[in-house]
Amino acid sequence: MESTMQTKRRPYPTDDIRLSALDKARSTATIPKLMAAEMVDHVAMSGSCSEADLRRYGFSDAEIQTFGPTARQEAERMSTREHSLAA
């Protein structure tokens, strides 16, 4: 009779669920900073960043409404700094 018992594999650190940048921002209250960085990156790639773009990244409508204005201000500061460093 063949044994149907399988050896249980011990979990390895790589088996852990990895948190996304958005999950980390949610757990560390840094959503505006991440949202601002995404705004700057998206504008650099496509010339603009809309609420739909932020939703595609994974931000909820509530997060966009709550943190959007602060993130927009931070994105403007980040862009200004990048331009001044490049000059």
N, CA, C and O atoms as a GROMACS GRO file, in nm:
protein
  348
    1MET      N    1   0.083  -0.117   0.000
    1MET     CA    2   0.000   0.000   0.000
    1MET      C    3   0.089   0.125   0.000
    1MET      O    4   0.180   0.138   0.082
    2GLU      N    5   0.062   0.217  -0.094
    2GLU     CA    6   0.143   0.337  -0.103
    2GLU      C    7   0.098   0.440  -0.002
    2GLU      O    8  -0.021   0.453   0.028
    3SER      N    9   0.192   0.509   0.050
    3SER     CA   10   0.161   0.614   0.148
    3SER      C   11   0.115   0.739   0.074
    3SER      O   12   0.181   0.783  -0.021
    4THR      N   13   0.003   0.795   0.116
    4THR     CA   14  -0.046   0.919   0.055
    4THR      C   15  -0.006   1.040   0.138
    4THR      O   16  -0.044   1.153   0.109
    5MET      N   17   0.072   1.013   0.241
    5MET     CA   18   0.116   1.122   0.326
    5MET      C   19   0.223   1.204   0.255
    5MET      O   20   0.322   1.148   0.205
    6GLN      N   21   0.204   1.334   0.250
    6GLN     CA   22   0.302   1.422   0.187
    6GLN      C   23   0.379   1.496   0.295
    6GLN      O   24   0.328   1.523   0.404
    7THR      N   25   0.501   1.526   0.263
    7THR     CA   26   0.584   1.600   0.355
    7THR      C   27   0.540   1.745   0.353
    7THR      O   28   0.529   1.807   0.247
    8LYS      N   29   0.515   1.799   0.471
    8LYS     CA   30   0.480   1.940   0.480
    8LYS      C   31   0.605   2.024   0.466
    8LYS      O   32   0.705   2.002   0.534
    9ARG      N   33   0.597   2.121   0.378
    9ARG     CA   34   0.710   2.210   0.358
    9ARG      C   35   0.702   2.324   0.458
    9ARG      O   36   0.595   2.382   0.480
   10ARG      N   37   0.815   2.354   0.518
   10ARG     CA   38   0.820   2.466   0.612
   10ARG      C   39   0.815   2.596   0.535
   10ARG      O   40   0.876   2.606   0.428
   11PRO      N   41   0.745   2.694   0.585
   11PRO     CA   42   0.741   2.822   0.513
   11PRO      C   43   0.877   2.891   0.515
   11PRO      O   44   0.949   2.887   0.615
   12TYR      N   45   0.908   2.952   0.407
   12TYR     CA   46   1.030   3.029   0.394
   12TYR      C   47   0.993   3.177   0.394
   12TYR      O   48   0.879   3.211   0.366
   13PRO      N   49   1.087   3.263   0.426
   13PRO     CA   50   1.056   3.406   0.425
   13PRO      C   51   0.998   3.453   0.292
   13PRO      O   52   0.917   3.545   0.288
   14THR      N   53   1.041   3.390   0.181
   14THR     CA   54   0.990   3.431   0.051
   14THR      C   55   0.844   3.390   0.031
   14THR      O   56   0.779   3.436  -0.063
   15ASP      N   57   0.793   3.305   0.118
   15ASP     CA   58   0.653   3.263   0.108
   15ASP      C   59   0.559   3.366   0.170
   15ASP      O   60   0.438   3.360   0.150
   16ASP      N   61   0.614   3.460   0.245
   16ASP     CA   62   0.531   3.561   0.309
   16ASP      C   63   0.464   3.646   0.202
   16ASP      O   64   0.518   3.669   0.094
   17ILE      N   65   0.345   3.693   0.234
   17ILE     CA   66   0.277   3.783   0.144
   17ILE      C   67   0.349   3.917   0.149
   17ILE      O   68   0.369   3.974   0.256
   18ARG      N   69   0.388   3.964   0.034
   18ARG     CA   70   0.459   4.091   0.029
   18ARG      C   71   0.358   4.204   0.017
   18ARG      O   72   0.264   4.198  -0.063
   19LEU      N   73   0.379   4.306   0.096
   19LEU     CA   74   0.290   4.421   0.092
   19LEU      C   75   0.327   4.511  -0.024
   19LEU      O   76   0.444   4.533  -0.054
   20SER      N   77   0.224   4.563  -0.089
   20SER     CA   78   0.250   4.660  -0.196
   20SER      C   79   0.285   4.794  -0.132
   20SER      O   80   0.266   4.815  -0.012
   21ALA      N   81   0.336   4.884  -0.214
   21ALA     CA   82   0.367   5.018  -0.164
   21ALA      C   83   0.242   5.085  -0.110
   21ALA      O   84   0.248   5.157  -0.010
   22LEU      N   85   0.128   5.061  -0.174
   22LEU     CA   86   0.003   5.121  -0.127
   22LEU      C   87  -0.040   5.060   0.007
   22LEU      O   88  -0.087   5.133   0.094
   23ASP      N   89  -0.024   4.929   0.023
   23ASP     CA   90  -0.056   4.866   0.152
   23ASP      C   91   0.031   4.924   0.263
   23ASP      O   92  -0.017   4.951   0.373
   24LYS      N   93   0.158   4.943   0.233
   24LYS     CA   94   0.250   5.000   0.333
   24LYS      C   95   0.210   5.144   0.366
   24LYS      O   96   0.213   5.184   0.482
   25ALA      N   97   0.174   5.221   0.264
   25ALA     CA   98   0.134   5.360   0.287
   25ALA      C   99   0.008   5.365   0.373
   25ALA      O  100  -0.005   5.452   0.460
   26ARG      N  101  -0.083   5.274   0.349
   26ARG     CA  102  -0.206   5.270   0.430
   26ARG      C  103  -0.175   5.236   0.575
   26ARG      O  104  -0.237   5.290   0.666
   27SER      N  105  -0.081   5.147   0.595
   27SER     CA  106  -0.052   5.105   0.732
   27SER      C  107   0.039   5.202   0.806
   27SER      O  108   0.048   5.197   0.929
   28THR      N  109   0.105   5.290   0.734
   28THR     CA  110   0.196   5.386   0.798
   28THR      C  111   0.150   5.530   0.784
   28THR      O  112   0.226   5.623   0.814
   29ALA      N  113   0.028   5.549   0.738
   29ALA     CA  114  -0.031   5.683   0.724
   29ALA      C  115   0.052   5.775   0.634
   29ALA      O  116   0.067   5.894   0.662
   30THR      N  117   0.105   5.719   0.525
   30THR     CA  118   0.183   5.799   0.431
   30THR      C  119   0.118   5.801   0.292
   30THR      O  120   0.188   5.813   0.191
   31ILE      N  121  -0.013   5.788   0.288
   31ILE     CA  122  -0.083   5.787   0.160
   31ILE      C  123  -0.058   5.915   0.080
   31ILE      O  124  -0.030   5.905  -0.040
   32PRO      N  125  -0.067   6.035   0.140
   32PRO     CA  126  -0.044   6.155   0.059
   32PRO      C  127   0.094   6.157  -0.007
   32PRO      O  128   0.107   6.202  -0.121
   33LYS      N  129   0.195   6.111   0.063
   33LYS     CA  130   0.331   6.111   0.008
   33LYS      C  131   0.340   6.016  -0.111
   33LYS      O  132   0.397   6.051  -0.214
   34LEU      N  133   0.284   5.896  -0.098
   34LEU     CA  134   0.285   5.800  -0.208
   34LEU      C  135   0.202   5.851  -0.325
   34LEU      O  136   0.244   5.840  -0.440
   35MET      N  137   0.086   5.907  -0.295
   35MET     CA  138   0.000   5.960  -0.400
   35MET      C  139   0.072   6.071  -0.475
   35MET      O  140   0.063   6.078  -0.598
   36ALA      N  141   0.141   6.157  -0.404
   36ALA     CA  142   0.216   6.266  -0.467
   36ALA      C  143   0.325   6.210  -0.559
   36ALA      O  144   0.343   6.258  -0.671
   37ALA      N  145   0.396   6.110  -0.511
   37ALA     CA  146   0.503   6.050  -0.592
   37ALA      C  147   0.445   5.987  -0.719
   37ALA      O  148   0.504   5.997  -0.826
   38GLU      N  149   0.330   5.924  -0.706
   38GLU     CA  150   0.265   5.864  -0.822
   38GLU      C  151   0.218   5.971  -0.919
   38GLU      O  152   0.226   5.953  -1.040
   39MET      N  153   0.169   6.083  -0.867
   39MET     CA  154   0.128   6.194  -0.952
   39MET      C  155   0.246   6.245  -1.032
   39MET      O  156   0.236   6.264  -1.154
   40VAL      N  157   0.358   6.268  -0.965
   40VAL     CA  158   0.478   6.320  -1.032
   40VAL      C  159   0.525   6.221  -1.139
   40VAL      O  160   0.555   6.261  -1.252
   41ASP      N  161   0.531   6.093  -1.105
   41ASP     CA  162   0.575   5.991  -1.202
   41ASP      C  163   0.483   5.984  -1.322
   41ASP      O  164   0.529   5.977  -1.436
   42HIS      N  165   0.352   5.988  -1.296
   42HIS     CA  166   0.256   5.976  -1.405
   42HIS      C  167   0.263   6.097  -1.497
   42HIS      O  168   0.256   6.084  -1.619
   43VAL      N  169   0.276   6.216  -1.438
   43VAL     CA  170   0.288   6.338  -1.519
   43VAL      C  171   0.415   6.332  -1.603
   43VAL      O  172   0.415   6.373  -1.719
   44ALA      N  173   0.523   6.282  -1.546
   44ALA     CA  174   0.649   6.272  -1.619
   44ALA      C  175   0.636   6.177  -1.739
   44ALA      O  176   0.698   6.199  -1.843
   45MET      N  177   0.555   6.072  -1.723
   45MET     CA  178   0.541   5.974  -1.831
   45MET      C  179   0.437   6.014  -1.935
   45MET      O  180   0.458   5.995  -2.054
   46SER      N  181   0.326   6.072  -1.890
   46SER     CA  182   0.216   6.094  -1.984
   46SER      C  183   0.172   6.240  -1.996
   46SER      O  184   0.088   6.272  -2.081
   47GLY      N  185   0.227   6.326  -1.914
   47GLY     CA  186   0.192   6.467  -1.922
   47GLY      C  187   0.080   6.512  -1.832
   47GLY      O  188   0.057   6.632  -1.817
   48SER      N  189   0.008   6.418  -1.772
   48SER     CA  190  -0.100   6.454  -1.679
   48SER      C  191  -0.130   6.336  -1.587
   48SER      O  192  -0.082   6.225  -1.609
   49CYS      N  193  -0.208   6.364  -1.484
   49CYS     CA  194  -0.249   6.259  -1.390
   49CYS      C  195  -0.391   6.291  -1.344
   49CYS      O  196  -0.414   6.396  -1.284
   50SER      N  197  -0.484   6.202  -1.373
   50SER     CA  198  -0.624   6.224  -1.338
   50SER      C  199  -0.664   6.135  -1.220
   50SER      O  200  -0.587   6.048  -1.177
   51GLU      N  201  -0.784   6.159  -1.169
   51GLU     CA  202  -0.835   6.072  -1.062
   51GLU      C  203  -0.846   5.929  -1.112
   51GLU      O  204  -0.823   5.835  -1.035
   52ALA      N  205  -0.880   5.911  -1.238
   52ALA     CA  206  -0.889   5.775  -1.295
   52ALA      C  207  -0.753   5.706  -1.291
   52ALA      O  208  -0.743   5.586  -1.265
   53ASP      N  209  -0.646   5.783  -1.316
   53ASP     CA  210  -0.511   5.727  -1.309
   53ASP      C  211  -0.480   5.681  -1.166
   53ASP      O  212  -0.420   5.576  -1.146
   54LEU      N  213  -0.520   5.762  -1.069
   54LEU     CA  214  -0.496   5.726  -0.929
   54LEU      C  215  -0.578   5.603  -0.890
   54LEU      O  216  -0.530   5.518  -0.815
   55ARG      N  217  -0.701   5.593  -0.941
   55ARG     CA  218  -0.782   5.474  -0.913
   55ARG      C  219  -0.718   5.350  -0.975
   55ARG      O  220  -0.717   5.244  -0.913
   56ARG      N  221  -0.664   5.364  -1.095
   56ARG     CA  222  -0.596   5.249  -1.158
   56ARG      C  223  -0.476   5.204  -1.076
   56ARG      O  224  -0.443   5.086  -1.073
   57TYR      N  225  -0.409   5.298  -1.008
   57TYR     CA  226  -0.297   5.261  -0.922
   57TYR      C  227  -0.346   5.183  -0.800
   57TYR      O  228  -0.273   5.102  -0.744
   58GLY      N  229  -0.472   5.209  -0.759
   58GLY     CA  230  -0.528   5.135  -0.646
   58GLY      C  231  -0.585   5.222  -0.536
   58GLY      O  232  -0.642   5.170  -0.440
   59PHE      N  233  -0.570   5.354  -0.549
   59PHE     CA  234  -0.627   5.442  -0.448
   59PHE      C  235  -0.779   5.438  -0.458
   59PHE      O  236  -0.834   5.435  -0.568
   60SER      N  237  -0.845   5.439  -0.344
   60SER     CA  238  -0.991   5.438  -0.342
   60SER      C  239  -1.044   5.580  -0.366
   60SER      O  240  -0.970   5.678  -0.353
   61ASP      N  241  -1.171   5.589  -0.402
   61ASP     CA  242  -1.232   5.722  -0.420
   61ASP      C  243  -1.221   5.803  -0.292
   61ASP      O  244  -1.194   5.923  -0.296
   62ALA      N  245  -1.243   5.738  -0.178
   62ALA     CA  246  -1.235   5.809  -0.049
   62ALA      C  247  -1.092   5.860  -0.025
   62ALA      O  248  -1.075   5.972   0.023
   63GLU      N  249  -0.992   5.780  -0.057
   63GLU     CA  250  -0.852   5.824  -0.040
   63GLU      C  251  -0.821   5.941  -0.132
   63GLU      O  252  -0.753   6.036  -0.093
   64ILE      N  253  -0.870   5.934  -0.254
   64ILE     CA  254  -0.845   6.043  -0.350
   64ILE      C  255  -0.911   6.172  -0.301
   64ILE      O  256  -0.850   6.278  -0.309
   65GLN      N  257  -1.034   6.163  -0.251
   65GLN     CA  258  -1.104   6.281  -0.202
   65GLN      C  259  -1.037   6.336  -0.075
   65GLN      O  260  -1.023   6.457  -0.058
   66THR      N  261  -0.996   6.246   0.014
   66THR     CA  262  -0.938   6.287   0.141
   66THR      C  263  -0.796   6.340   0.127
   66THR      O  264  -0.761   6.444   0.182
   67PHE      N  265  -0.713   6.267   0.052
   67PHE     CA  266  -0.571   6.298   0.046
   67PHE      C  267  -0.527   6.368  -0.082
   67PHE      O  268  -0.414   6.418  -0.090
   68GLY      N  269  -0.614   6.373  -0.182
   68GLY     CA  270  -0.579   6.431  -0.311
   68GLY      C  271  -0.526   6.574  -0.304
   68GLY      O  272  -0.420   6.602  -0.361
   69PRO      N  273  -0.597   6.665  -0.235
   69PRO     CA  274  -0.547   6.803  -0.230
   69PRO      C  275  -0.409   6.816  -0.166
   69PRO      O  276  -0.324   6.890  -0.215
   70THR      N  277  -0.387   6.745  -0.058
   70THR     CA  278  -0.256   6.747   0.008
   70THR      C  279  -0.150   6.685  -0.083
   70THR      O  280  -0.039   6.737  -0.094
   71ALA      N  281  -0.186   6.574  -0.147
   71ALA     CA  282  -0.092   6.507  -0.237
   71ALA      C  283  -0.058   6.597  -0.356
   71ALA      O  284   0.057   6.601  -0.400
   72ARG      N  285  -0.156   6.668  -0.407
   72ARG     CA  286  -0.132   6.758  -0.520
   72ARG      C  287  -0.033   6.867  -0.482
   72ARG      O  288   0.059   6.899  -0.558
   73GLN      N  289  -0.051   6.925  -0.363
   73GLN     CA  290   0.044   7.028  -0.315
   73GLN      C  291   0.184   6.970  -0.302
   73GLN      O  292   0.282   7.033  -0.342
   74GLU      N  293   0.194   6.851  -0.245
   74GLU     CA  294   0.324   6.786  -0.229
   74GLU      C  295   0.386   6.755  -0.365
   74GLU      O  296   0.507   6.772  -0.384
   75ALA      N  297   0.304   6.711  -0.460
   75ALA     CA  298   0.354   6.681  -0.595
   75ALA      C  299   0.409   6.808  -0.661
   75ALA      O  300   0.512   6.803  -0.729
   76GLU      N  301   0.342   6.920  -0.639
   76GLU     CA  302   0.391   7.046  -0.694
   76GLU      C  303   0.526   7.083  -0.631
   76GLU      O  304   0.616   7.129  -0.700
   77ARG      N  305   0.537   7.063  -0.499
   77ARG     CA  306   0.665   7.090  -0.432
   77ARG      C  307   0.775   6.998  -0.485
   77ARG      O  308   0.887   7.042  -0.512
   78MET      N  309   0.741   6.870  -0.502
   78MET     CA  310   0.839   6.774  -0.552
   78MET      C  311   0.883   6.811  -0.693
   78MET      O  312   1.002   6.802  -0.725
   79SER      N  313   0.790   6.851  -0.776
   79SER     CA  314   0.822   6.889  -0.914
   79SER      C  315   0.910   7.013  -0.917
   79SER      O  316   1.005   7.021  -0.995
   80THR      N  317   0.879   7.109  -0.833
   80THR     CA  318   0.958   7.232  -0.826
   80THR      C  319   1.100   7.200  -0.784
   80THR      O  320   1.195   7.254  -0.841
   81ARG      N  321   1.116   7.112  -0.685
   81ARG     CA  322   1.249   7.073  -0.639
   81ARG      C  323   1.326   7.003  -0.749
   81ARG      O  324   1.444   7.031  -0.770
   82GLU      N  325   1.260   6.912  -0.822
   82GLU     CA  326   1.326   6.839  -0.929
   82GLU      C  327   1.372   6.934  -1.039
   82GLU      O  328   1.482   6.918  -1.092
   83HIS      N  329   1.288   7.032  -1.073
   83HIS     CA  330   1.326   7.128  -1.176
   83HIS      C  331   1.440   7.216  -1.131
   83HIS      O  332   1.529   7.247  -1.211
   84SER      N  333   1.440   7.256  -1.005
   84SER     CA  334   1.547   7.343  -0.957
   84SER      C  335   1.679   7.266  -0.947
   84SER      O  336   1.786   7.324  -0.966
   85LEU      N  337   1.673   7.137  -0.917
   85LEU     CA  338   1.795   7.056  -0.910
   85LEU      C  339   1.852   7.031  -1.049
   85LEU      O  340   1.973   7.019  -1.067
   86ALA      N  341   1.764   7.022  -1.147
   86ALA     CA  342   1.807   6.993  -1.285
   86ALA      C  343   1.868   7.117  -1.351
   86ALA      O  344   1.946   7.105  -1.445
   87ALA      N  345   1.833   7.233  -1.302
   87ALA     CA  346   1.882   7.357  -1.364
   87ALA      C  347   2.024   7.390  -1.326
   87ALA      O  348   2.078   7.491  -1.370
   0.00000   0.00000   0.00000
